[in-house]
Amino acid sequence: MEKNSFNQKKFFLIGICIFIILMGIFTFTDLKIAMWIYNPNSIFGRVFEIIGTLPLPIVGVFACVALIISSECKFCLKTIISWIFGVILLGYNLLVGTICIVYQVKESLIPMVLFMLIWLIVSILLCLRIVRNGKREELNRAAIVGVVGCAVAVFGVSYIKSFVSRERFYRLADPLKDFTYWFEIQSVKIQDASFPSGHSAQAAVSFFLMFVPTFAKKFDTLIYKRIAIVFASVFTLCVMISRMVLGMHFATDVLFGATMTIITYFVMWHITGWYHKKI
């Protein structure tokens, strides 16, 4: 266990170093990359623009249901707060998950509503089964990590955008003149700002797949873990690239957005692990 924890911290530190290096490189190549990759008619860009936000409602609904069901069955302040918080976020994820797709594809209202309702029922059944199998604590830990990760992917991104207010590439009348760096605080607030990328942050929510083996024993295999990390990495990367292709974001936008979610997952996983050991 200690060796595994050490390896996780080592990989985390290596990841942070890579992030810092890439942010440094992209900071001074953002505009060049954007001008080279920009293609507003890209089918690839359009496809991943549509499906890029799907991990958020899928993980969000499951995590909220898991938080409610895995809460201790006793009438106390902690349980009440968990239920209230879970129900509010559950409703939010169901609503946002439907709206995000309908906004992209106008004819998708009924299919998306049905999909979210079916997934809600499936999530309830899965969580009840997991609890019956004696994995209440493990499910609760993963639920907290998932809920916080989803919250950061939405509200954390929105908060940063509110004061950075970087203009999107496709809106720049004169890119060479109007381009601004990600760290510049703008005096004029932009409602739909570029930095950081919300799509990338929400796509990285798919890394929740890495926590599934902790509460579902049959997935605790090396093959599953490899498939999960490869799928989440490739999916997130495709969404990141698609946002740059469409001119919606710069390289630093998508890198920062995805990293926000991943770091949140890592930090929350260790915080919840420490908390469960203390109680």
Salt bridges, closest charged atoms under 4 A:
ASP30 OD2 - ARG166 NH2 2.95
GLU49 OE1 - ARG46 NH1 2.96
GLU49 OE2 - ARG243 NH1 3.20
GLU72 OE1 - LYS74 NZ 3.11
GLU72 OE2 - LYS78 NZ 3.93
GLU137 OE2 - HIS276 ND1 3.87
GLU167 OE1 - ARG171 NH1 3.38
ASP192 OD1 - ARG168 NH2 2.67
ASP192 OD2 - ARG171 NH2 3.38
ASP220 OD1 - LYS225 NZ 3.17
ASP253 OD1 - ARG166 NH1 2.76
ASP253 OD2 - HIS249 ND1 3.71
